[in-house]
Amino acid sequence: MRRLLPLLAAFLSLALLAPAPAAARETPAYIAIGDSLAFGVGATDPATGGYVARTFDALRNSDRYSDRGLELVNLGVPGATSADLLLAGGQVDQALSEIHDRQEDTSSSDDNVEIITVDIGGNDVLTLATADSPCVGDLLGEECQGRFREVLETLKGNLTQVLEQLREAAPKADLVVMDLYSPLSGRGGAEELVADYAVGQMNDVTEEVASRPELHAGLAGVYPLFSGRAAQLIAADGVHPNDDGHALIAEVVLAAVEGRAPVLPEELMTPVAVNETNRRPLGRGGLEPIDSSREDGPNLAVILAIAIPASLLGVGAVAGAYLTARGR
């Protein structure tokens, strides 16, 4: 027995020095993918006032998660384009790794990724307003139109890949995609018409991809919320949502996750009075398009021809503010 005592003591010492097993994840997760909007830019405090943070806070206090808990994994990166999401080690790879690790964690049966939101496309369309873009010199030129078609096709292909990979990895998760808003809507002037048209075309692509039946994705339509309300809902940088804008976006995203109609504060839904002709949006994005074939409806070519001088200044200023906010 005496001979066994030193061996027993050594065994106990090793047991005490050995690292404790890692604590198992015990809560489900919400993953947010996107650009500066997901990051929270524009809010007074992006960490708590951005739409992702607000959506997460509402979810974890809901009946669905008040007892189970919820963890937030916000992967949003300011300046991200749809192509950036698919880079090696980018947001999609990070999301897939998080999903896989949680699925492989057999120590807990309630720690999977249950909610995924995606916002992307704003930086894609802003490439049309950079200094080297052919659109800066001639919006109606074939080179500009061709570049815009490339942007639309690129967004369609990239967003399709993003959603397909996420859906395959997390077949039971709530997957919600957000469309774009126009930061110039309601401000009047020719640049508003051009911005609304471009955003409407981008939103057509987003809606087309998100509505594919096999993806089982929901669409959070924020475009109508900002229609005519940029003065109330856009931050001082002229591009990102302010606190009220992020709050509205959060409610629409939350409603899409919960499968209900959004509840929107009436005081935030009353647009500032502007010239109705200038404020009327082009493109769908959740609203009916203008029929340019109607005799009493505006013709897009005429609008753009009149709009070019003013729109180059307005859209260029927005692009500059957007890129400056990201240090790019």
C-alpha positions as CSV (number, residue, x, y, z in Angstrom):
1,M,0.0,0.0,0.0
2,R,2.8,2.4,0.9
3,R,4.3,1.8,-2.6
4,L,1.1,2.8,-4.2
5,L,0.8,6.1,-2.3
6,P,3.5,8.0,-4.4
7,L,1.8,6.8,-7.6
8,L,-1.6,7.9,-6.4
9,A,-0.2,11.3,-5.4
10,A,1.4,11.8,-8.8
11,F,-1.8,10.9,-10.6
12,L,-3.8,13.4,-8.5
13,S,-1.2,16.1,-9.2
14,L,-1.5,15.5,-13.0
15,A,-5.3,15.6,-12.8
16,L,-5.2,18.9,-11.0
17,L,-2.8,20.4,-13.6
18,A,-4.7,19.2,-16.6
19,P,-6.7,21.9,-18.4
20,A,-10.4,21.8,-17.8
21,P,-12.6,20.8,-20.8
22,A,-13.9,23.8,-22.7
23,A,-17.4,24.9,-21.7
24,A,-20.0,23.6,-24.2
25,R,-22.1,26.1,-26.1
26,E,-25.6,26.0,-24.7
27,T,-27.3,28.8,-26.6
28,P,-28.5,29.1,-30.3
29,A,-27.0,31.8,-32.4
30,Y,-27.9,34.7,-34.8
31,I,-25.4,35.4,-37.6
32,A,-25.5,38.8,-39.3
33,I,-23.7,39.1,-42.7
34,G,-23.3,42.4,-44.5
35,D,-21.6,45.8,-44.9
36,S,-21.6,49.0,-42.8
37,L,-25.4,48.7,-42.2
38,A,-24.9,45.4,-40.4
39,F,-21.9,46.9,-38.6
40,G,-24.2,49.7,-37.4
41,V,-22.6,52.8,-39.1
42,G,-24.9,55.8,-38.7
43,A,-26.2,55.0,-35.3
44,T,-25.1,57.0,-32.3
45,D,-23.7,53.8,-30.9
46,P,-23.2,51.2,-33.6
47,A,-22.8,48.4,-31.1
48,T,-26.2,48.9,-29.5
49,G,-28.1,51.2,-32.0
50,G,-27.4,49.4,-35.3
51,Y,-30.2,47.4,-36.8
52,V,-28.4,44.1,-36.1
53,A,-28.0,44.9,-32.4
54,R,-31.6,46.1,-32.1
55,T,-32.9,43.0,-33.9
56,F,-30.8,40.8,-31.6
57,D,-31.9,42.5,-28.5
58,A,-35.6,42.1,-29.4
59,L,-35.1,38.5,-30.3
60,R,-33.3,37.5,-27.1
61,N,-36.1,39.1,-25.1
62,S,-38.8,37.4,-27.1
63,D,-40.8,34.3,-26.0
64,R,-38.7,32.2,-28.4
65,Y,-35.4,33.0,-26.7
66,S,-36.1,34.5,-23.3
67,D,-35.5,31.1,-21.6
68,R,-33.1,29.5,-24.1
69,G,-30.8,32.6,-24.6
70,L,-29.3,33.8,-27.9
71,E,-25.8,34.6,-29.0
72,L,-25.0,37.2,-31.7
73,V,-22.2,36.7,-34.3
74,N,-22.1,40.0,-36.2
75,L,-19.7,39.5,-39.2
76,G,-20.6,42.8,-40.9
77,V,-17.7,44.7,-42.4
78,P,-18.0,48.4,-43.6
79,G,-17.2,48.7,-47.3
80,A,-18.0,45.1,-48.1
81,T,-19.3,44.2,-51.6
82,S,-21.1,41.1,-52.6
83,A,-17.8,39.7,-54.0
84,D,-16.1,40.4,-50.6
85,L,-18.6,38.1,-48.9
86,L,-17.2,35.1,-50.9
87,L,-13.5,35.7,-50.4
88,A,-11.5,33.0,-48.8
89,G,-11.8,33.6,-45.1
90,G,-14.5,36.2,-45.7
91,Q,-17.9,36.5,-44.1
92,V,-19.5,33.4,-45.7
93,D,-16.5,31.2,-44.8
94,Q,-16.7,32.5,-41.2
95,A,-20.4,31.9,-41.1
96,L,-20.1,28.3,-42.5
97,S,-17.3,27.6,-39.9
98,E,-19.6,28.8,-37.1
99,I,-22.5,26.8,-38.4
100,H,-20.4,23.6,-38.8
101,D,-18.7,23.9,-35.3
102,R,-22.1,24.3,-33.6
103,Q,-23.5,21.3,-35.5
104,E,-20.5,19.2,-34.6
105,D,-20.8,20.1,-30.9
106,T,-22.6,17.0,-29.6
107,S,-22.4,18.2,-26.0
108,S,-25.4,20.5,-26.6
109,S,-28.5,19.9,-28.6
110,D,-29.6,23.6,-28.5
111,D,-26.7,25.6,-29.8
112,N,-27.2,25.7,-33.6
113,V,-27.3,28.8,-35.8
114,E,-31.0,29.5,-36.0
115,I,-31.1,33.0,-37.7
116,I,-29.1,34.5,-40.5
117,T,-29.6,38.0,-42.0
118,V,-27.8,39.3,-45.0
119,D,-27.6,42.9,-46.3
120,I,-25.4,43.6,-49.3
121,G,-25.3,45.6,-52.6
122,G,-24.9,49.2,-51.6
123,N,-21.2,49.2,-52.2
124,D,-21.7,47.3,-55.5
125,V,-23.8,50.1,-57.0
126,L,-21.6,52.8,-55.7
127,T,-18.8,51.6,-57.9
128,L,-20.7,53.4,-60.6
129,A,-20.0,56.8,-59.0
130,T,-16.3,56.4,-58.4
131,A,-13.8,58.7,-60.2
132,D,-12.8,56.1,-62.8
133,S,-16.4,55.1,-63.6
134,P,-17.7,55.8,-67.2
135,C,-21.0,56.8,-65.6
136,V,-19.4,60.0,-64.1
137,G,-18.9,61.3,-67.6
138,D,-22.0,59.9,-69.4
139,L,-24.9,58.3,-67.7
140,L,-26.6,57.5,-70.9
141,G,-23.5,56.1,-72.7
142,E,-23.3,52.5,-73.6
143,E,-20.2,52.1,-71.5
144,C,-22.0,53.2,-68.4
145,Q,-25.1,51.1,-69.2
146,G,-22.8,48.1,-69.8
147,R,-21.1,48.7,-66.4
148,F,-24.4,48.9,-64.7
149,R,-25.5,45.6,-66.3
150,E,-22.3,44.0,-65.0
151,V,-23.0,45.3,-61.5
152,L,-26.5,43.7,-61.6
153,E,-25.2,40.4,-63.0
154,T,-22.4,40.3,-60.4
155,L,-24.8,41.0,-57.6
156,K,-27.1,38.3,-58.8
157,G,-24.4,35.7,-59.1
158,N,-22.7,36.5,-55.8
159,L,-25.9,36.7,-53.8
160,T,-27.1,33.4,-55.3
161,Q,-23.9,31.7,-54.1
162,V,-24.1,33.3,-50.7
163,L,-27.6,32.2,-50.0
164,E,-27.1,28.7,-51.5
165,Q,-24.1,28.0,-49.3
166,L,-25.8,29.3,-46.2
167,R,-29.0,27.4,-46.9
168,E,-27.1,24.1,-47.6
169,A,-25.2,24.5,-44.3
170,A,-28.1,25.5,-42.2
171,P,-31.2,24.0,-43.8
172,K,-33.5,24.9,-40.8
173,A,-32.3,28.4,-40.1
174,D,-34.4,31.5,-40.6
175,L,-32.7,33.2,-43.6
176,V,-33.6,36.8,-44.2
177,V,-32.3,39.1,-47.0
178,M,-32.6,42.9,-46.9
179,D,-33.1,45.1,-49.9
180,L,-31.6,48.6,-50.4
181,Y,-33.0,52.0,-49.6
182,S,-32.2,55.3,-51.4
183,P,-30.5,57.8,-49.2
184,L,-31.6,60.6,-51.5
185,S,-35.3,59.7,-51.5
186,G,-37.5,62.6,-50.7
187,R,-34.8,65.2,-51.0
188,G,-36.0,66.3,-54.4
189,G,-33.9,67.1,-57.5
190,A,-32.7,65.0,-60.4
191,E,-30.2,63.1,-58.4
192,E,-33.0,61.5,-56.4
193,L,-34.6,60.1,-59.6
194,V,-31.3,58.6,-60.8
195,A,-30.5,57.1,-57.3
196,D,-34.0,55.6,-57.0
197,Y,-33.8,54.1,-60.5
198,A,-30.4,52.5,-59.7
199,V,-31.6,51.2,-56.3
200,G,-34.8,49.9,-57.8
201,Q,-32.9,47.8,-60.3
202,M,-30.6,46.4,-57.6
203,N,-33.6,45.5,-55.5
204,D,-35.2,43.7,-58.5
205,V,-32.2,41.4,-58.5
206,T,-32.2,40.9,-54.7
207,E,-35.9,40.1,-54.8
208,E,-35.5,37.7,-57.7
209,V,-32.7,35.8,-55.9
210,A,-34.3,35.8,-52.5
211,S,-37.6,34.5,-53.9
212,R,-36.1,31.3,-55.3
213,P,-38.3,28.5,-53.6
214,E,-35.4,26.2,-52.8
215,L,-33.7,28.9,-50.7
216,H,-36.7,29.4,-48.3
217,A,-35.5,32.9,-47.6
218,G,-37.5,35.9,-46.4
219,L,-37.2,39.4,-47.8
220,A,-37.0,42.4,-45.5
221,G,-38.2,45.3,-47.7
222,V,-36.8,48.5,-46.3
223,Y,-36.9,50.5,-49.5
224,P,-40.5,51.7,-49.0
225,L,-39.7,52.8,-45.5
226,F,-37.2,55.4,-46.7
227,S,-39.3,56.5,-49.7
228,G,-39.6,60.3,-49.2
229,R,-38.1,60.1,-45.7
230,A,-34.4,60.5,-46.2
231,A,-34.4,63.8,-44.3
232,Q,-35.8,62.0,-41.3
233,L,-34.0,58.7,-41.4
234,I,-30.5,59.3,-42.8
235,A,-27.6,60.3,-40.6
236,A,-25.4,63.4,-41.0
237,D,-23.1,61.6,-43.4
238,G,-25.9,61.6,-46.0
239,V,-25.7,57.8,-46.6
240,H,-26.3,55.7,-43.5
241,P,-29.5,55.4,-41.4
242,N,-29.6,57.4,-38.2
243,D,-31.0,55.9,-35.0
244,D,-34.6,56.1,-36.2
245,G,-33.6,54.6,-39.6
246,H,-31.8,51.7,-37.9
247,A,-34.8,51.2,-35.6
248,L,-37.2,50.9,-38.6
249,I,-34.9,48.5,-40.4
250,A,-34.7,46.4,-37.2
251,E,-38.4,46.2,-37.0
252,V,-38.8,45.1,-40.6
253,V,-36.0,42.4,-40.2
254,L,-37.5,41.2,-37.0
255,A,-41.0,40.9,-38.6
256,A,-39.5,38.9,-41.5
257,V,-37.8,36.5,-39.0
258,E,-41.1,36.2,-37.0
259,G,-43.3,35.9,-40.1
260,R,-45.5,38.8,-39.3
261,A,-46.3,42.3,-40.6
262,P,-44.0,45.1,-39.2
263,V,-45.3,47.5,-36.6
264,L,-44.0,50.9,-37.6
265,P,-44.3,54.1,-35.5
266,E,-46.6,56.6,-37.3
267,E,-44.5,59.6,-36.4
268,L,-41.6,58.1,-38.4
269,M,-43.7,57.2,-41.4
270,T,-44.9,60.7,-42.3
271,P,-42.6,62.0,-45.1
272,V,-41.3,65.5,-45.2
273,A,-43.3,67.5,-47.8
274,V,-41.5,67.7,-51.1
275,N,-42.4,68.0,-54.8
276,E,-44.3,64.8,-55.6
277,T,-43.0,64.6,-59.1
278,N,-39.4,64.7,-57.9
279,R,-40.0,62.3,-55.0
280,R,-41.8,59.6,-57.1
281,P,-39.5,56.5,-57.0
282,L,-38.5,54.4,-60.0
283,G,-38.0,50.7,-60.0
284,R,-39.8,48.2,-57.8
285,G,-38.0,47.5,-54.6
286,G,-41.3,46.7,-53.0
287,L,-43.3,49.4,-54.9
288,E,-44.9,49.5,-58.3
289,P,-42.6,50.8,-61.1
290,I,-43.4,53.8,-63.2
291,D,-44.7,52.8,-66.6
292,S,-42.7,54.9,-69.0
293,S,-44.9,53.9,-71.9
294,R,-47.8,55.9,-70.4
295,E,-48.4,59.3,-72.0
296,D,-48.6,61.0,-68.6
297,G,-45.7,59.1,-67.1
298,P,-42.0,60.2,-67.3
299,N,-39.7,58.7,-69.8
300,L,-36.5,57.4,-68.2
301,A,-34.3,58.6,-71.1
302,V,-35.7,62.1,-70.8
303,I,-35.4,62.1,-67.0
304,L,-31.7,61.0,-67.3
305,A,-30.9,63.5,-70.0
306,I,-32.3,66.3,-67.8
307,A,-30.8,64.8,-64.7
308,I,-27.2,64.3,-65.7
309,P,-25.7,67.7,-64.6
310,A,-27.3,67.7,-61.2
311,S,-27.1,63.9,-60.6
312,L,-23.4,63.8,-61.1
313,L,-22.9,66.2,-58.3
314,G,-25.4,64.7,-56.0
315,V,-24.6,61.0,-56.5
316,G,-20.9,61.8,-56.6
317,A,-21.1,63.6,-53.2
318,V,-23.0,60.6,-51.7
319,A,-20.4,58.2,-53.0
320,G,-17.6,60.3,-51.6
321,A,-19.2,60.5,-48.2
322,Y,-19.9,56.7,-48.3
323,L,-16.3,55.8,-49.1
324,T,-14.8,58.4,-46.7
325,A,-16.9,56.9,-43.9
326,R,-15.1,53.6,-44.6
327,G,-11.6,54.9,-45.0
328,R,-11.5,53.6,-48.6
